[in-house]
Amino acid sequence: RFNGTRGPAAQAFLQQTGLYCLAHPDQFSDDRRKIIFMLTNLPGDATKWAQLLNQRCGAELI
């Protein structure tokens, strides 16, 4: 899970989730599915940001 911290923590989150997506290509056949997966792993303040993004782009994401 990613808490919104920049730098090494963000890089580690991107690497771990990216590897997970690569290991499960059947679950992440398009970018939409990858985005939704990433957004589900954002707790705290990052969740608030994700909620705003979903409100703006929700029709496109879901």
N, C-alpha and C positions, 0 to 999 in steps of 0.2 A: 504494500500500500504506500502511496505517496502523500506526504503531508504538506507539500507546497514549498519545501525548502529547495533553494537553488543550489547549483554546484554539484558536488559529488553525489549527493543523495538523489538529485534529479536524474543524473546520468545513470546511476545504478538502477533506478526505477525503469527508465526507458530500456536499458539493456535487458533487465529481467523480463519485462513484459514483452519486449520484442522477441526474445528467445522463446518465450511461451507460445507466442503466435506462430513462430516458425515450426515449433514442435507439434502444433495442432492445426495444420493447414485446413483440415476439414471443417473446423469450427470458425476459421477466419478467412473465408473465401473472398471477402472484399473489404475495402477500407471502412465501410460503415460498421461492420461487425467489430473491427479492431478498435474504432473510436468508442463504441458502446462499452467494450471490455475495459478500455482504459478509464473511461468515466466512472465505471463501477468500483474502481480501485482508488478513488480520491476521497479521503476522509477530511473532516474539519473544515477549515477555510477553503480548501480546494473543492470541497463538495458544493459550497456556496457558488463558487465560480462555475462549476459544472452545471449547476441548476440554471444559472443565467444563460449559459450557452445552450442548454437544452430548450429553454423557453424561446430563444431566438431561432434555433435551428431544429427544434423538436420534430416538426413535420418531416424534415429531411432525414433525421436520424432514426426515427421510430416508424 
